[in-house]
Amino acid sequence: MYTSILSAAALLAACAHAIQITAPTKNQVVGLSEGFQVSWSTVSSDPTSAHLFLVNMASGHTPYSKDLGEVDLTKGGIKVTQTGVPADTGYQFNLQSVSTQNTGILAQSEQFEVKESSKPSDASDNSSNSSSSASAAASASTATETTATAASSSGSSSAASETSTATTMSTATSSSTGTATATKSTSTANASSTPTSAAAANTFRGSLLAAAAVGLVAVLA
């Protein structure tokens, strides 16, 4: 009896307004979890907005009713995505008036079937996890490259420092060796010149003595 009253009310609403729900069609299988485009047609005298309901009031089926919110009738349709809707036949979309002066159902779709949910949210989660893993791997790779570059730069700096130290030590050693050699040569030269000078002095003294002796002999003669 209740179902008959609803059907009669829907027929009266259809007669009073030109709004018609064109999709879904009769017995169409609809995947609401994947998203479905509900379409309708209007005329200029129709209201510009209404509430969209998903219902199942068919005889022998579990009653179901959910307000999907207010929709803009001037757009001619809206994509509906709903999860958790029991798979069953006998579903309908209703456009219900939001005007306090004209309440009731403005239009009603044909009965259609809702299929099992494909759980797109799981696929979305898997995709998100894959993206996170790829990002983490890319970050790890970048960190490794940065560490290797830093290590290479550190090695180059150490090598340059060691080379510079070795060069400085070599230069200092060479300079020190040269100085020591020069000092030794000078000392040797001084040592060599000392005996020579002494010999010359002795020779000069000998000459003086010889001359004196000759003079003395001449005087005595």
C-alpha positions as CSV (number, residue, x, y, z in Angstrom):
1,M,0.0,0.0,0.0
2,Y,2.8,2.3,0.9
3,T,4.6,1.6,-2.4
4,S,1.5,2.3,-4.3
5,I,1.1,5.7,-2.6
6,L,4.7,6.6,-3.5
7,S,4.2,5.6,-7.1
8,A,1.0,7.7,-7.4
9,A,2.8,10.7,-5.9
10,A,5.6,10.3,-8.4
11,L,3.1,10.2,-11.3
12,L,1.3,13.3,-10.1
13,A,4.7,15.1,-9.7
14,A,5.6,14.1,-13.2
15,C,2.4,15.5,-14.6
16,A,2.8,18.8,-12.7
17,H,6.4,19.3,-13.9
18,A,8.3,18.8,-17.1
19,I,11.5,17.6,-15.3
20,Q,12.5,14.1,-16.5
21,I,15.4,11.9,-15.3
22,T,16.9,10.5,-18.4
23,A,19.7,8.4,-16.9
24,P,19.8,5.7,-15.6
25,T,17.5,3.9,-17.9
26,K,15.2,1.0,-17.0
27,N,17.1,-2.1,-15.6
28,Q,20.4,-0.5,-16.3
29,V,23.3,-1.9,-14.1
30,V,24.9,1.0,-12.3
31,G,28.3,1.1,-10.5
32,L,27.9,3.8,-8.0
33,S,31.2,3.2,-6.3
34,E,32.9,3.9,-9.6
35,G,30.8,7.1,-10.2
36,F,27.7,7.3,-12.4
37,Q,26.3,10.3,-14.3
38,V,22.7,11.0,-13.4
39,S,21.1,13.1,-16.1
40,W,17.8,15.0,-16.4
41,S,16.0,17.5,-18.6
42,T,14.0,20.6,-17.6
43,V,12.0,23.5,-19.1
44,S,12.2,27.2,-18.2
45,S,9.2,27.0,-15.9
46,D,10.8,24.3,-13.7
47,P,12.6,25.1,-10.4
48,T,16.4,25.6,-10.6
49,S,17.3,23.3,-7.8
50,A,16.2,20.2,-6.0
51,H,17.4,17.5,-3.6
52,L,18.6,14.2,-5.2
53,F,17.6,11.0,-3.4
54,L,18.7,7.5,-4.0
55,V,15.9,5.1,-2.9
56,N,14.7,1.5,-3.1
57,M,11.1,1.2,-2.2
58,A,10.3,-1.7,-4.6
59,S,8.2,-4.5,-3.2
60,G,10.3,-7.4,-1.8
61,H,13.5,-5.4,-1.4
62,T,15.2,-3.9,1.6
63,P,14.0,-0.3,1.9
64,Y,16.8,2.2,1.3
65,S,16.7,6.0,1.2
66,K,19.6,8.5,1.1
67,D,19.6,12.3,0.5
68,L,22.6,13.0,-1.8
69,G,22.3,16.7,-1.4
70,E,20.9,19.7,-3.3
71,V,21.7,19.8,-7.0
72,D,21.6,22.5,-9.7
73,L,18.9,21.5,-12.1
74,T,20.2,24.0,-14.8
75,K,23.3,21.8,-15.2
76,G,21.3,18.9,-16.6
77,G,23.1,16.3,-14.5
78,I,25.6,15.3,-11.8
79,K,28.1,12.6,-11.2
80,V,27.1,10.5,-8.2
81,T,29.8,8.4,-6.4
82,Q,28.5,6.3,-3.4
83,T,30.1,3.4,-1.6
84,G,28.4,1.0,0.8
85,V,25.2,0.8,-1.2
86,P,23.8,-2.8,-1.1
87,A,23.8,-4.6,-4.4
88,D,20.2,-5.0,-5.5
89,T,17.6,-4.2,-8.1
90,G,14.7,-1.8,-7.7
91,Y,16.7,1.4,-7.1
92,Q,15.5,4.8,-8.3
93,F,16.7,8.4,-8.2
94,N,14.2,11.0,-7.1
95,L,14.4,14.8,-7.5
96,Q,12.6,16.3,-4.6
97,S,11.5,19.9,-4.3
98,V,13.3,22.3,-1.9
99,S,10.5,24.8,-2.0
100,T,8.3,25.1,1.0
101,Q,5.5,26.1,-1.3
102,N,5.8,23.1,-3.6
103,T,7.0,20.1,-1.7
104,G,7.2,16.5,-3.0
105,I,8.9,14.6,-5.8
106,L,9.5,16.5,-9.0
107,A,10.8,13.6,-11.0
108,Q,11.6,9.9,-10.6
109,S,13.9,7.7,-12.6
110,E,13.3,4.2,-14.0
111,Q,14.2,1.3,-11.7
112,F,17.8,0.2,-12.1
113,E,20.3,-2.2,-10.5
114,V,23.3,-1.4,-8.3
115,K,26.2,-3.8,-8.7
116,E,28.8,-4.8,-6.2
117,S,31.3,-2.2,-5.2
118,S,34.7,-2.5,-6.8
119,K,36.3,-0.8,-3.8
120,P,38.3,1.9,-5.7
121,S,39.5,3.3,-2.4
122,D,41.7,0.2,-2.0
123,A,43.3,0.8,-5.4
124,S,43.8,4.4,-4.5
125,D,45.6,3.4,-1.3
126,N,47.8,1.0,-3.2
127,S,48.7,3.7,-5.7
128,S,49.4,6.1,-2.9
129,N,51.7,3.5,-1.2
130,S,53.5,2.9,-4.4
131,S,54.0,6.6,-4.9
132,S,55.3,7.0,-1.3
133,S,57.7,4.1,-1.8
134,A,59.0,5.5,-5.1
135,S,59.5,8.9,-3.4
136,A,61.4,7.3,-0.5
137,A,63.6,5.4,-2.9
138,A,64.4,8.6,-4.8
139,S,65.2,10.4,-1.6
140,A,67.5,7.6,-0.5
141,S,69.3,7.6,-3.9
142,T,69.8,11.4,-3.7
143,A,71.2,11.2,-0.2
144,T,73.6,8.4,-1.3
145,E,74.8,10.5,-4.2
146,T,75.2,13.6,-2.0
147,T,77.3,11.5,0.5
148,A,79.5,10.1,-2.3
149,T,80.1,13.6,-3.6
150,A,81.0,14.9,-0.2
151,A,83.4,12.0,0.4
152,S,85.0,12.6,-3.0
153,S,85.4,16.3,-2.3
154,S,86.9,15.5,1.1
155,G,89.3,13.0,-0.5
156,S,90.4,15.6,-3.1
157,S,91.0,18.2,-0.4
158,S,93.0,15.8,1.7
159,A,95.1,14.8,-1.3
160,A,95.8,18.4,-2.2
161,S,96.7,19.1,1.4
162,E,99.1,16.2,1.5
163,T,100.7,17.2,-1.8
164,S,101.2,20.8,-0.6
165,T,102.7,19.6,2.7
166,A,105.1,17.2,0.9
167,T,106.2,20.0,-1.5
168,T,106.8,22.4,1.4
169,M,108.8,19.8,3.3
170,S,110.8,19.0,0.1
171,T,111.5,22.6,-0.5
172,A,112.5,23.2,3.1
173,T,114.8,20.1,3.0
174,S,116.4,21.2,-0.2
175,S,117.0,24.7,1.2
176,S,118.4,23.4,4.4
177,T,120.7,21.0,2.5
178,G,121.9,23.8,0.3
179,T,122.6,26.0,3.2
180,A,124.5,23.3,5.0
181,T,126.6,22.5,1.9
182,A,127.4,26.2,1.4
183,T,128.5,26.6,5.0
184,K,130.6,23.5,4.8
185,S,132.3,24.7,1.6
186,T,133.0,28.1,3.2
187,S,134.4,26.4,6.3
188,T,136.6,24.2,4.1
189,A,137.9,27.2,2.1
190,N,138.7,29.1,5.3
191,A,140.5,26.0,6.7
192,S,142.5,25.6,3.5
193,S,143.5,29.3,3.3
194,T,144.8,29.3,6.9
195,P,147.9,27.1,6.3
196,T,148.7,28.9,3.1
197,S,148.8,32.2,4.9
198,A,151.1,30.8,7.6
199,A,153.5,29.4,5.0
200,A,153.8,32.7,3.3
201,A,154.6,34.4,6.5
202,N,157.3,31.9,7.3
203,T,158.8,32.4,3.9
204,F,158.8,36.2,4.3
205,R,160.5,35.8,7.7
206,G,163.1,33.5,6.2
207,S,163.9,36.1,3.5
208,L,164.3,38.8,6.0
209,L,166.7,36.7,8.0
210,A,168.7,35.8,4.9
211,A,169.0,39.4,3.9
212,A,170.1,40.4,7.4
213,A,172.8,37.7,7.4
214,V,174.1,38.8,4.0
215,G,174.3,42.4,5.3
216,L,176.1,41.3,8.4
217,V,178.7,39.4,6.3
218,A,179.3,42.4,4.1
219,V,179.9,44.6,7.1
220,L,182.4,42.2,8.6
221,A,184.3,41.8,5.4
